[in-house]
């Protein structure tokens, strides 16, 4: 699970995946910022994912995003 304030390569991968869907346009710097949180929330709303906390990259969000986007 990733949330605002987290840092590292998993966040970078998340940023790149969200960028492929034009949901995140910032730098892939590995920081789970407010912008990343907002992009995750928009993705969750668009895909009707309600089993993860809004804006948190949990198991359900991750599974669908990884299925929908190629590995960066």
Residue pairs with C-beta under 8 A, 6 or more apart in sequence:
1 56
1 57
1 58
1 59
2 10
2 11
2 14
2 32
2 56
2 57
3 32
3 37
3 53
3 55
3 56
3 57
4 32
4 33
4 34
4 36
4 37
4 55
5 32
6 32
7 30
7 31
7 32
8 30
9 30
11 30
11 31
11 32
11 36
12 28
12 29
12 30
13 71
13 72
14 32
14 36
14 40
14 57
14 65
15 24
15 26
15 27
15 28
15 29
15 30
15 36
16 28
16 72
17 65
17 66
17 69
17 72
18 24
18 36
18 39
18 40
18 43
18 65
19 25
19 28
20 69
20 70
20 72
21 43
21 68
21 69
23 39
23 42
23 43
24 35
24 36
24 39
26 33
26 35
26 36
32 57
37 55
37 56
38 55
40 55
40 56
40 57
40 61
41 54
41 55
43 49
43 61
43 65
44 50
44 52
44 54
44 55
44 61
45 54
47 64
49 60
49 61
49 64
51 58
51 59
51 60
52 58
52 59
52 60
52 61
